[in-house]
Amino acid sequence: MFHGSIPADLRAVIHEHTATWQGQAEDIYVGCSGNFTIERVLHDSGFRLHGCDVQLYSSAIGWYLAGQELPITIRPESAGELDWLAPYMDGRAGTLAVVLLGSRFFQWLGRGDHPYYGRMLAAYRQQFPELHAKTVAKIEALPLRLASYAPMDVNQWLAEQVPADAPVVAFPPFYAGDYEGQFAALDKHLEWPAPEYPTLDDAAKQTLIERITDRPHWVLGLHFDVEELAGHLRGQVQTANRGLPINVYSSVPRSRIVRPHQRLEPVRAPRLVPGQRLGGTLTLAPLSMGQFATLRSQYMNHNIRPGTPTMALAVLVDGVVVGAFAFSMPKYDPHNVYLLSDFPVAPTSYGRLAKLVLYAALSTEAQFLAQRAMNTRLTRLNTTAFTQRPVSMKYRGLLRLNSRKDSTDPAYRYQLDYGSELGRWSLAEGFAEWSRKHGRAEGLNEPQEDTAR
């Protein structure tokens, strides 16, 4: 129901550490509440919980959980588009439901003349009574409650409202402006008593560190090393390959390191380099899981969480690796294989290199290898793209768009589901078609923001 989260292993570390404070404290103060993941972890711990944040999205949740009225209304300049929402805003769960749903569709307001955005806005308005009722029911069923919530800067909150000896847990945003950009549409259309606050830049983070660690009990999560806290490093969590590790500093003398198990193996074939001319023969070669992990870690977008493939193949032109893709076993339809990952190696002077990898994945040779590995007849392929665009430029023209919906990942706007028939051409035919359409294009290599998971 809420946007975003922190990794499960990190939640386990928080729970373990705060459990040692039982009998020594009655309250825990959570800085930078965000989507209240920490508070949700601790809701049954027996502590009274206090939160703070500066964003409308977080404040709406915080006020509700603290039993306060939500002083949120529709801005006068947005009334023409949103006055139909007014009956749903009751200052409590109804208003919070409007905020949560608005975080999904407010981004399309003012763009109704666009065919897609117009349809989405019309659909949201038509279905809103049902969506709102279901969201209110979920909100009212939440077991979490707060002793207090403050819509204010975390450093000001620590200095003015948090007792000097009270336990504090904080995982501040990794990058300044993260939440501002994510929920800008809410502030544009909803009016609320927004606090004034400085950007949580490096200097502000240093102040935050000092105000948290100067107390008996604390847990602090950061994506960077703090030399003066080296003796308090109690955990390191990295839940996805290539993901930023999160350092957990704490007053509790208990350590844990959680990282994905990933065995890397060398790929001995040469790889395409900028300026290198392509040859004339397209082939496939099987990759071990370690070899595929090596290529994926080096070339695939680090924001894409990798899955575990059933089989992986390198795409080569005259023995030079130009990309790779991987299939996983069908989940529902036994004849529909899932394209888990597909990516070119490095950006080159050959445009649309990512499409060449797709031509290879749709070939009869790839179909045969997949059928042999999975011991079943495979006739179709499907995949999922996460992107900021309503279509994937990489898949457009080669795969058909089956569905488009809002992404549950806050890093992307859309989740796009694509499909195609397998075995549409041989590798030679696919390479000839790609060369005719894209082989001579210069500087058009596709961005990796919409790579399949």
Disulfide bonds with the S-S distance in Angstrom:
none
